[in-house]
Amino acid sequence: MPQLKSSAKRLRQSKKHAARNKKVKDGLGYLFYQFKKSIGENDKQKSSELSRKLIKAIDKAARKGVLKKNNAARKKSRLMKKLNKLK
């Protein structure tokens, strides 16, 4: 248990940020799952639609600080590579 007032505040903030980050990452994980599933089914239209949603979500997560900039760029690059291989 924190002894200082500032430590208690940091603990509260840390829990809040961790909860937000988990929610965003879980959402990204589900979108990735749907995208991989559509790639497996060779559904080009659904895959391209999901890729747009996924890229938007990745960019938003990077902007909010949930993902680092290079991590987001790498994810988007791999995503587009898979999508282009399908076409």
C-alpha positions as CSV (number, residue, x, y, z in Angstrom):
1,M,0.0,0.0,0.0
2,P,1.4,3.4,-0.9
3,Q,2.5,5.6,1.9
4,L,2.7,8.9,0.1
5,K,-0.2,10.8,-1.5
6,S,1.7,11.0,-4.8
7,S,2.3,7.3,-4.8
8,A,-1.4,6.6,-4.2
9,K,-2.2,8.8,-7.2
10,R,0.3,7.1,-9.4
11,L,-1.2,3.7,-8.4
12,R,-4.7,4.9,-9.3
13,Q,-3.5,6.3,-12.6
14,S,-1.5,3.1,-13.4
15,K,-4.6,1.0,-12.9
16,K,-6.7,3.2,-15.0
17,H,-4.2,3.3,-17.9
18,A,-3.7,-0.5,-17.7
19,A,-7.4,-1.1,-17.9
20,R,-7.6,1.2,-21.0
21,N,-4.6,-0.4,-22.6
22,K,-6.1,-3.9,-22.1
23,K,-9.4,-2.9,-23.6
24,V,-7.7,-1.4,-26.7
25,K,-5.3,-4.4,-27.1
26,D,-8.2,-6.9,-26.7
27,G,-10.1,-5.1,-29.4
28,L,-7.1,-5.2,-31.7
29,G,-6.6,-8.8,-31.0
30,Y,-10.2,-9.6,-32.0
31,L,-9.9,-7.6,-35.2
32,F,-6.7,-9.4,-36.1
33,Y,-8.5,-12.7,-35.4
34,Q,-11.3,-11.8,-37.8
35,F,-8.8,-10.6,-40.4
36,K,-6.8,-13.9,-40.3
37,K,-10.0,-15.9,-40.5
38,S,-11.2,-14.0,-43.6
39,I,-7.7,-14.4,-45.2
40,G,-8.0,-18.2,-44.5
41,E,-11.4,-18.2,-46.3
42,N,-9.9,-16.3,-49.3
43,D,-12.6,-13.6,-48.9
44,K,-11.0,-10.6,-50.6
45,Q,-13.9,-8.1,-50.0
46,K,-14.2,-8.9,-46.3
47,S,-10.4,-8.9,-45.8
48,S,-10.0,-5.5,-47.4
49,E,-12.9,-4.1,-45.3
50,L,-11.4,-5.5,-42.1
51,S,-7.9,-4.3,-43.0
52,R,-9.2,-0.7,-43.2
53,K,-10.9,-1.1,-39.8
54,L,-7.7,-2.7,-38.4
55,I,-5.4,0.0,-39.7
56,K,-7.7,2.7,-38.3
57,A,-7.6,1.0,-34.9
58,I,-3.8,0.5,-34.9
59,D,-3.3,4.2,-35.8
60,K,-5.6,5.3,-33.0
61,A,-3.9,3.0,-30.5
62,A,-0.5,4.4,-31.5
63,R,-1.8,8.0,-31.2
64,K,-3.1,7.2,-27.7
65,G,0.2,5.7,-26.6
66,V,-1.1,2.1,-26.3
67,L,1.2,0.9,-29.1
68,K,4.6,2.4,-29.9
69,K,5.0,4.1,-33.3
70,N,7.3,1.5,-34.8
71,N,5.2,-1.4,-33.4
72,A,2.1,0.1,-35.1
73,A,4.0,0.5,-38.4
74,R,5.3,-3.1,-38.3
75,K,1.8,-4.4,-37.7
76,K,0.3,-2.4,-40.6
77,S,3.1,-3.5,-42.9
78,R,2.6,-7.2,-42.1
79,L,-1.2,-6.7,-42.5
80,M,-0.8,-5.2,-45.9
81,K,1.7,-7.9,-47.0
82,K,-0.9,-10.6,-46.1
83,L,-3.7,-8.7,-47.9
84,N,-1.6,-8.2,-51.1
85,K,-0.6,-11.8,-51.1
86,L,-4.4,-12.7,-51.2
87,K,-5.1,-10.5,-54.3
